[in-house]
Amino acid sequence: MKKFISILLAVTVIISALGISVTANAEDSGVAVPSFVTGKGLFIHSGNSDTDTEAWVTSQTQWDEETGVVNEDLEYFFLSSGTRDENVDIYNGYDFPVTINGVTIPSKQVAQVPYETNVKYGLYDADSKNKFKTVIFMKSTAEAAIYLNNPNADGNGTGLYNYLAYNNDDKSKTAKATGAIVDSQGNVDNTTVKKIKGRGNTTWWKAKKPFNVTYSDNVSIGGMPKSKKFSLLANYQDASLMRNRFLYDLSSAVGIPYASKSRFVDLYMDGVYYGSYQCAQKIEVGSKDVVYDIDDGAYLNEDGTLAENFPFLMEVDAGATFGEDYFTTAASNKLTIKGPELEEGMDYYDEVKKYVADKFTKLSTTVSSKSATLEQLEEVMDIDSFAKVFLINELGKNWDSGVSSLYMVYKQDENGKWKLFASPVWDYDNSLGNATGIGSELSDIGVSDYEEPSGWWCKYKGKSKSAKTSTNIMNKIANSTAIQKYAAQVWFDDFIPALRRYNSSNVTEGPIYSQDVYYNSLKGSADMNYTRGWHLDTGGWICDHSSLVKSVYDYEKNELITIKTIFNYPATFKGEYDYMNDWMNSRAAWLSSQFRADYVEPEYKVGDVDDNGEVNIKDVTEIQRIVLGFTYSANQKKAADVNEDGTVNIMDATFLQKALAK
């Protein structure tokens, strides 16, 4: 049967190319029609499943969030990356037959139509032969697509998006949905959606809405680990669409526990394309969630009594509202407990909140002493994770550093000691040179270079020049002498190798890819996102991204080198993407120059260029990269000098290859 359908489809393409009309209803073609039709128009199917009724997208006009429809006579098909390249199944939702690219499709039927992307095609009334629209096909490059369908979300004929997002002030509405997850190869998963609702604080008030989605069963999206709960981040204020993804993956690459995995996806509701999103694992506790080793019952003994010690997940969130699991510590830090999940009236509700508050207060009190030793700090905190989260915030100059979305997990370390771990990281769209900040606050804390890649940030954020102390926990960590010295080692040993990997090319495996791989995954999706009508410039909160004075760091001379040329960036997605990367690399160069004095070079092993404890064929590649001029530390270059002649050249790579072959 499959062979017969394949032959039939191939013949259809040939006939269509000759301009002969080929049409079919669902029974004749073996292709199902959409389970929903919201208004008149054409619908294109995505994916390789002929029985799927959910992964359909309608043609739509370009829309501007301020002015509305741009040109009602021009429509786009925003196709997911899983759509076939040469031809598509099109369902005609009009009440009359239409012709497109030589193929006539009767009303309420399906035809297979050949197409090319970014080419204008006339759409004709097949009876009158009159052209009534122009259509353009665009295709994404994202890692997956998510289709959510419920054209009767409120029982009164209101579509899913309008029901959930029409009133900005109410993100509490929930709905069920049918749907599809389509990967870049066209594979379709039709797991239903148990619940979808709005999410975010300030981001919910923006034009492009973020959502939380809970599936009825565990699913994998774009190759992520299976889970039921995901967050769809709009990244509306980040025109590069990349800042959150980069820092989440960087946190994983440097070994921060519980890093949320994410993928670039295209989001469709009731057949309408709503833009490029970042689908991330929702920060929850549970065996299939990000914090996988805590469950909601962990605070109870087997007999139902309160455990003496128990793990929990909490968030520092200055924007939290009171009630349920939100509360304020004596030091005026607002905390919310994310796991175990609590409700007022539950047994031990108050006791659990007090337990969490006590552990956080002890951490805050201990780290408040700038002279506290690592040994003293290690009694209450995991130094490694806190130093790394500090560096993530410092690298990004994260405006919300220590203010919100700062998560901590309380659990036992490998030696059985109960302490707080800083993780997972979350919400960095206003970092890496994106936000302007608030002028009055910057003046109050004494920072005048917030938008620049240079200058310390975390040690000032949250502390007024007139105040003796700060309640900002990340500020306290940044001002700890012991943690600063520890962070210098972590910066060069963990962050610099990860950034070097990101700045290389064609790295498609591991917790962090190279920036060209991310760009290639984003480009088509971003083109659709901005063609659809979302803005590159979303207002005064965003910095000027048109130019930058870049810096690099000479590792051998320990010298920060400022490139005098002012680099100009076009107001395009590519310009925004390049600006973010150049700002980040200039920032990394400045931090390297500051941390170098406290860094102690580790011992090196000849041949072990990537410093992973082993000498293998990967080290040969690293030597070749050094020869090509890529930046490496002095110790790595010493390890690369395999024949010990004082220089690193292609002979060292050959020498190591021969040694490994023996």
C-alpha positions in Angstrom: 0.0 0.0 0.0 2.8 2.4 0.9 4.5 1.7 -2.4 1.3 2.3 -4.3 0.8 5.7 -2.5 4.4 6.7 -3.2 3.9 5.9 -6.9 0.7 7.8 -6.9 2.3 10.9 -5.3 5.2 10.8 -7.8 2.7 10.7 -10.7 0.8 13.5 -9.2 3.9 15.7 -9.1 4.6 15.0 -12.8 1.0 15.7 -13.8 0.9 18.9 -11.7 4.1 20.1 -13.3 2.3 19.8 -16.7 -0.5 22.0 -15.4 -3.1 19.3 -15.2 -5.5 19.5 -12.3 -5.1 16.7 -9.8 -7.5 16.7 -6.8 -8.7 14.3 -4.2 -10.8 14.1 -1.1 -9.5 12.4 2.0 -10.7 9.0 1.0 -9.3 9.1 -2.6 -5.9 10.5 -1.7 -5.2 8.8 1.5 -4.4 12.2 3.0 -6.6 13.3 5.9 -8.1 16.8 5.9 -7.7 19.3 8.8 -9.7 18.5 11.9 -10.5 22.2 12.2 -11.2 24.9 9.7 -11.3 28.5 11.1 -12.5 30.7 8.3 -12.0 30.4 4.6 -8.6 29.9 3.1 -6.0 27.3 2.1 -4.4 24.9 4.5 -1.1 23.1 4.0 -0.1 19.9 5.8 3.2 19.4 7.5 4.9 16.1 8.2 5.1 12.6 6.8 1.9 11.2 8.2 -1.0 10.8 5.8 -3.4 10.2 8.7 -2.6 13.3 10.7 -5.3 15.9 10.9 -3.6 18.4 13.2 -0.4 19.6 11.6 -2.1 22.0 9.1 -1.3 25.7 8.6 -3.4 28.2 6.8 -2.2 31.0 4.6 -2.2 34.4 6.4 -1.5 38.0 5.7 1.6 39.8 7.0 0.5 41.5 10.2 2.0 44.4 12.1 1.5 44.5 15.8 0.7 48.2 15.7 -0.9 48.9 12.4 -2.6 45.6 11.7 -2.8 43.9 8.3 0.0 45.1 6.0 -1.3 44.0 2.6 -4.5 42.0 2.4 -3.8 40.9 -1.1 -0.5 39.1 -0.2 -0.5 36.0 1.9 2.2 33.7 3.3 2.4 30.0 4.0 4.7 29.8 7.0 5.8 26.2 6.8 7.5 24.2 9.5 10.9 22.5 8.9 9.2 19.1 8.6 7.3 20.1 5.5 8.3 18.4 2.3 10.6 20.4 0.1 9.2 20.0 -3.4 5.4 19.6 -3.0 2.7 20.0 -0.4 -0.8 18.7 0.3 -3.2 21.7 0.2 -6.8 21.7 1.4 -9.1 24.2 -0.1 -11.3 25.8 2.5 -12.9 28.3 0.1 -16.5 27.8 -1.2 -15.2 27.8 -4.8 -12.4 26.0 -6.7 -9.0 27.7 -6.8 -5.9 27.3 -8.9 -2.3 27.7 -7.7 0.8 27.0 -9.6 -1.2 25.2 -12.3 -3.1 22.9 -10.0 -6.8 23.3 -9.5 -8.3 22.4 -6.1 -12.1 22.0 -5.8 -13.8 23.4 -2.7 -13.3 21.2 0.4 -10.8 18.9 -1.3 -7.1 18.2 -1.2 -4.5 18.4 -4.0 -0.7 18.0 -4.1 1.0 21.2 -5.3 4.7 21.7 -6.3 6.3 24.9 -4.8 9.5 26.8 -4.2 10.1 29.0 -1.3 10.2 32.8 -1.5 8.5 32.8 -5.0 5.3 34.7 -5.6 2.4 32.6 -6.9 -0.9 33.8 -8.1 -4.1 32.4 -6.4 -6.9 32.3 -8.9 -10.7 31.6 -8.8 -10.7 28.6 -11.0 -14.2 29.4 -12.4 -13.7 33.1 -13.3 -9.9 32.7 -13.9 -9.5 36.0 -11.8 -6.4 36.3 -9.6 -7.6 37.4 -6.1 -4.4 36.9 -4.1 -0.6 36.4 -4.2 0.9 33.8 -2.0 4.5 33.2 -0.9 5.8 30.0 0.6 8.4 30.3 3.5 10.0 27.4 5.3 11.5 27.2 8.7 14.8 25.7 9.8 13.8 25.2 13.4 14.3 21.9 15.3 10.6 21.2 15.6 7.1 22.7 15.3 4.2 22.6 17.8 0.6 22.7 16.6 -2.1 23.3 19.1 -5.8 23.2 18.0 -9.0 24.1 19.7 -11.2 26.4 17.7 -13.9 26.2 20.3 -11.8 26.8 23.4 -14.6 28.5 25.5 -17.5 26.6 24.2 -18.8 29.6 22.3 -16.7 29.4 19.1 -13.7 31.3 20.4 -10.3 30.1 19.0 -7.5 28.9 21.3 -5.2 32.0 21.0 -8.0 34.6 21.4 -9.4 32.7 24.4 -6.1 32.4 26.2 -4.5 35.7 25.3 -7.1 38.3 24.4 -7.2 39.8 27.9 -3.6 40.8 28.8 -4.4 40.9 32.5 -5.6 37.4 32.7 -3.1 34.6 32.1 -4.9 32.2 34.4 -7.2 30.8 31.7 -6.6 27.2 30.7 -7.7 25.1 27.8 -7.2 21.6 26.4 -6.2 21.0 22.8 -5.5 18.5 20.1 -2.3 18.9 18.3 0.9 17.7 16.7 4.6 17.8 17.3 6.5 17.7 14.1 10.3 17.3 14.0 12.6 18.6 11.3 12.4 15.2 9.5 8.6 15.4 9.3 7.9 12.8 12.0 4.5 13.5 13.7 3.4 12.9 17.3 -0.3 13.5 17.9 -0.3 13.4 21.7 -3.1 15.6 23.0 -2.6 18.6 25.2 -4.0 18.3 28.8 -3.5 22.0 29.5 -2.2 25.2 28.0 -2.1 28.6 29.7 -0.2 31.9 29.7 3.0 32.3 31.6 5.6 35.0 32.5 5.4 38.2 34.5 6.4 41.3 32.4 6.7 39.1 29.3 3.0 38.3 29.4 2.1 41.9 28.8 4.1 41.9 25.5 2.4 41.5 22.1 3.9 38.0 21.5 2.6 35.8 24.3 4.5 33.0 26.2 2.8 29.8 27.3 3.1 26.7 29.4 2.0 23.5 27.9 1.2 20.2 29.6 0.8 17.1 27.4 -1.4 14.1 28.4 1.7 11.8 28.1 5.4 12.2 28.1 6.7 13.5 24.7 10.0 14.5 23.2 10.2 17.7 21.3 13.1 18.1 18.9 15.1 15.3 20.6 14.7 16.7 24.1 14.3 14.2 27.0 10.6 13.1 27.3 8.4 15.1 29.6 4.9 16.3 29.9 5.5 19.9 30.8 7.2 22.6 28.6 7.5 26.3 28.6 7.1 28.2 25.3 9.3 31.3 25.6 8.4 34.0 23.2 11.8 35.8 23.4 9.9 38.9 22.2 12.3 41.4 23.6 15.4 39.6 22.2 15.7 40.2 18.5 18.5 37.6 18.2 16.1 34.9 19.7 19.2 33.4 21.1 20.2 34.8 24.5 18.2 32.4 26.6 19.2 29.3 24.6 22.9 30.3 24.6 23.1 30.8 28.4 21.0 27.7 29.2 23.3 25.5 27.0 26.4 27.3 28.4 25.3 26.5 31.9 25.0 22.8 30.9 28.4 22.9 29.2 30.2 24.2 32.4 28.5 21.7 34.6 25.8 23.6 36.4 23.3 21.0 37.6 19.7 20.8 36.3 20.2 22.9 33.2 17.0 23.2 31.3 17.2 21.8 27.8 15.5 23.7 25.0 14.8 23.7 21.3 13.9 26.3 18.6 10.3 25.6 17.5 7.6 27.3 15.4 4.2 27.7 17.2 0.9 27.3 15.4 -2.6 27.6 17.0 -5.7 26.6 15.0 -3.6 26.7 11.8 -2.3 30.2 12.4 1.5 30.8 12.7 2.4 32.7 15.9 6.1 32.9 15.5 9.5 31.5 16.5 9.6 30.2 20.1 12.1 28.5 22.4 10.5 25.3 23.8 12.3 24.7 27.2 11.9 22.1 29.8 9.7 23.6 32.5 11.4 24.0 35.9 9.6 21.4 37.9 10.4 18.6 40.3 9.9 15.0 39.3 11.6 12.1 37.7 10.7 13.4 34.2 11.4 17.0 34.9 14.5 19.3 35.2 14.9 18.7 38.9 14.7 15.0 38.5 15.8 13.8 42.0 13.1 15.6 44.1 9.4 14.7 44.3 6.5 16.4 46.0 6.4 14.0 48.9 10.1 14.3 49.8 9.4 16.4 52.9 7.4 13.6 54.6 8.6 10.5 56.3 7.0 7.1 55.4 4.6 7.5 58.3 3.5 10.9 57.1 5.3 13.0 59.6 7.6 15.9 58.7 11.2 14.8 57.8 14.1 16.2 59.8 15.8 17.2 56.6 14.3 17.2 53.1 15.2 18.5 49.6 13.3 21.4 48.0 13.4 23.7 45.0 13.0 27.5 45.6 13.2 30.7 43.6 14.3 34.2 44.6 11.6 36.4 43.0 11.2 40.1 44.0 8.1 40.2 41.8 6.3 37.4 43.6 2.9 38.0 45.0 1.8 37.0 48.5 -0.3 33.9 49.1 0.1 30.2 48.9 3.8 29.4 48.7 5.1 33.0 48.4 6.7 34.6 51.5 9.2 37.1 52.6 12.3 36.4 54.7 13.5 38.6 57.6 16.0 40.1 55.2 13.3 41.2 52.8 14.0 38.5 50.1 10.8 37.2 48.5 10.9 33.5 48.0 8.6 31.0 46.4 8.7 27.2 46.8 8.6 25.4 43.5 8.9 21.9 45.0 7.4 20.3 47.0 4.2 21.8 45.7 2.3 23.3 48.7 -1.2 24.6 49.2 -2.5 26.5 52.2 -4.1 24.2 54.7 -1.9 21.2 53.9 -0.2 19.5 56.8 3.2 21.1 57.7 2.5 24.0 55.3 3.9 26.6 57.6 6.7 24.3 58.9 8.0 23.7 55.3 8.0 27.4 54.5 9.9 28.2 57.7 12.4 25.4 56.9 13.1 26.9 53.5 13.4 30.4 54.9 15.9 29.2 57.6 18.2 27.6 55.0 18.2 30.6 52.8 18.8 33.0 55.7 21.7 30.9 56.9 23.2 31.0 53.4 22.7 34.8 53.2 24.2 35.4 56.6 27.3 33.3 56.0 28.1 34.7 52.5 27.6 38.3 53.8 31.0 38.1 55.4 33.4 39.0 52.6 36.2 37.3 54.5 34.4 33.9 54.9 36.6 31.1 53.8 35.7 28.4 51.3 35.5 25.9 54.2 33.0 28.1 56.0 31.0 28.7 52.9 31.0 25.0 52.0 29.0 24.3 55.2 25.9 26.0 53.7 26.4 26.1 49.9 27.8 24.2 46.9 30.6 26.6 46.0 31.0 25.3 42.4 27.4 25.8 41.3 27.2 29.3 43.0 30.4 30.4 41.4 29.2 29.3 38.0 25.8 30.9 38.3 27.6 34.1 39.4 29.7 33.9 36.2 26.6 33.3 34.0 25.1 36.4 35.5 28.3 38.4 35.2 29.0 37.3 31.7 25.5 38.4 30.6 25.3 41.5 32.9 21.9 40.1 33.7 19.6 42.9 34.8 17.7 40.6 37.1 20.8 39.2 38.7 19.8 38.2 42.3 16.4 39.8 41.8 14.2 37.1 40.1 14.5 33.7 38.4 17.3 32.8 40.7 16.6 29.1 41.6 18.2 27.1 44.3 18.0 23.4 45.2 18.6 22.2 48.7 19.8 18.6 48.9 22.7 16.4 50.0 26.0 16.6 48.2 28.1 13.6 47.3 29.4 13.3 50.9 25.9 13.4 52.4 26.1 17.1 53.5 22.9 19.1 53.2 23.4 22.4 51.4 22.0 24.8 48.8 23.0 24.4 45.1 22.5 27.3 42.7 20.5 26.0 39.8 18.9 25.8 37.3 19.5 29.0 35.4 16.5 30.8 33.9 15.3 34.0 32.1 18.2 35.8 30.4 16.5 37.6 27.5 17.5 41.0 29.0 21.2 40.1 29.2 24.2 40.1 26.9 24.0 43.7 25.9 20.2 43.7 25.3 18.7 45.9 28.0 19.3 49.6 28.8 18.4 49.1 32.5 16.7 51.8 34.6 18.7 55.0 34.8 17.8 55.9 38.3 18.8 52.5 39.7 22.1 52.5 37.7 22.9 56.0 39.2 22.0 54.8 42.7 24.3 51.8 42.5 27.1 53.7 40.8 27.2 52.0 37.4 27.6 54.1 34.2 28.7 51.4 31.7 25.9 48.9 32.0 25.3 48.6 28.2 29.1 48.2 27.5 30.9 44.8 27.5 33.3 46.1 30.2 32.8 46.8 33.9 31.7 44.7 36.9 28.0 44.2 37.4 26.9 41.7 40.1 29.0 43.3 42.8 27.0 46.5 42.3 23.6 45.3 41.4 21.1 45.6 44.3 23.3 47.7 46.6 22.8 51.4 46.9 25.9 53.6 47.3 24.4 54.9 50.6 23.5 51.5 52.0 25.9 49.5 54.2 24.6 46.1 53.2 22.7 44.6 50.3 19.8 42.1 50.4 20.7 40.9 46.9 22.2 37.4 47.4 24.1 37.4 44.1 25.6 40.8 45.1 26.9 39.1 48.3 28.3 36.2 46.3 30.1 38.5 43.9 31.7 40.4 46.8 33.0 37.3 48.5 36.8 37.2 48.2 36.9 33.4 48.4 34.2 32.9 45.7 35.9 35.5 43.4 39.2 33.5 43.6 37.4 30.3 43.0 35.5 31.8 40.1 38.8 32.8 38.4 39.7 29.1 38.2 36.3 28.1 37.0 36.3 30.8 34.4 39.5 29.6 32.6 39.0 25.9 33.3 35.4 25.6 32.4 33.9 28.7 30.7 36.7 29.5 28.3 36.8 26.0 26.7 33.0 26.1 26.4 33.1 29.5 24.8 35.9 28.4 22.4 33.6 25.5 21.4 30.7 27.9 20.8 33.0 30.2 18.7 34.2 27.3 16.5 32.2 25.8 13.6 30.1 22.8 12.8 29.8 21.5 16.3 26.6 19.6 16.4 27.0 17.4 19.5 27.3 18.1 23.2 25.6 20.4 25.6 26.6 23.5 23.6 26.9 23.8 19.8 28.9 26.2 17.7 27.2 29.5 16.9 26.9 28.7 13.2 24.8 25.6 14.0 22.5 27.6 16.2 22.2 30.3 13.5 21.4 27.8 10.8 18.6 26.3 13.0 17.2 29.8 13.7 17.5 31.5 10.4 14.5 30.2 8.6 12.3 30.4 11.7 13.5 34.0 12.4 12.8 35.0 8.8 9.2 33.7 9.2 8.9 35.3 12.7 9.8 38.8 11.5 8.0 38.5 8.1 4.9 37.6 10.1 5.1 41.0 11.7 6.9 40.8 15.1 9.3 43.7 15.6 13.1 43.7 15.7 13.0 46.8 17.8 10.6 46.4 20.7 11.0 49.7 22.5 13.0 51.9 24.8 14.0 49.1 27.2 16.3 47.7 24.4 19.8 49.0 23.8 21.0 50.4 20.5 22.4 47.4 18.7 23.6 49.3 15.6 27.3 49.5 16.5 30.0 48.2 18.9 33.6 48.6 19.7 34.9 45.0 20.1 37.6 43.7 22.4 39.7 40.5 22.4 42.0 39.0 25.0 45.6 37.9 24.4 46.0 34.9 26.7 49.8 34.8 26.4 50.4 38.4 27.1 47.5 38.7 29.5 46.4 41.8 27.6 43.0 43.2 26.7 43.0 44.5 23.2 40.4 46.9 22.0 39.7 46.9 18.3 39.4 50.6 17.5 37.1 50.1 14.5 33.4 50.6 15.3 31.5 47.6 13.9 28.1 48.5 12.4 25.2 46.0 12.4 22.3 46.1 10.1 18.7 46.2 11.5 18.1 42.5 10.5 18.0 39.2 12.3 21.6 38.5 11.2 22.7 41.9 12.5 21.1 41.2 15.8 22.6 37.7 16.1 26.1 39.0 15.2 25.8 41.9 17.7 24.9 39.5 20.6 27.8 37.2 19.8 30.3 40.1 19.4 29.1 41.7 22.6 29.4 38.4 24.5 32.9 37.7 23.2 34.0 41.3 24.1 32.6 40.8 27.5 34.4 37.5 27.9 37.6 39.1 26.9 37.2 41.8 29.6 36.4 39.2 32.3 39.5 37.2 31.3 41.6 40.3 31.8 40.1 40.7 35.3 40.3 37.1 36.4 43.8 36.4 35.1 45.6 37.6 38.2 43.8 35.1 40.4 44.2 32.2 38.0 46.7 29.4 38.7 47.6 27.4 35.6 47.0 23.7 36.1 49.6 21.1 35.3 49.5 20.0 31.7 50.0 16.6 30.0 51.8 16.5 26.7 49.2 15.7 24.0 46.2 16.3 26.1 45.3 19.6 24.4 41.6 19.6 25.4 42.6 18.9 29.0 40.1 16.1 29.6 42.7 13.6 31.1 43.0 11.6 27.9 45.1 11.7 24.8 43.1 10.7 21.7 42.3 11.7 18.1 40.3 14.7 19.3 43.6 16.2 20.5 44.9 16.0 17.0 42.0 18.1 15.9 42.7 20.6 18.6 46.4 20.9 17.4 45.2 21.5 13.9 42.9 24.3 15.2 45.8 26.0 17.0 47.8 25.9 13.8 44.9 27.6 12.0 45.1 30.4 14.5 42.3 29.7 17.0 42.8 31.1 20.5 44.0 28.6 23.2 45.5 29.0 26.6 49.3 28.9 27.2 49.1 25.5 28.9 47.1 24.1 26.0 49.7 25.3 23.6 52.4 23.6 25.7 50.4 20.4 25.6 50.1 20.7 21.8 53.9 20.9 21.4 54.0 17.1 21.2 57.5 16.9 19.7 58.7 19.5 22.2 60.6 21.7 19.7 59.2 24.9 21.1 56.6 25.6 18.4 53.2 24.2 17.5 52.8 23.2 13.9 51.4 20.5 11.7 54.3 18.2 12.6 52.9 18.0 16.2 49.6 16.7 14.8 51.3 14.2 12.6 53.6 13.1 15.5 50.5 12.5 17.8 48.6 10.6 15.0 51.5 8.2 14.6 51.8 7.8 18.4 48.1 7.0 18.7 48.3 4.5 15.8 50.9 2.3 17.5 
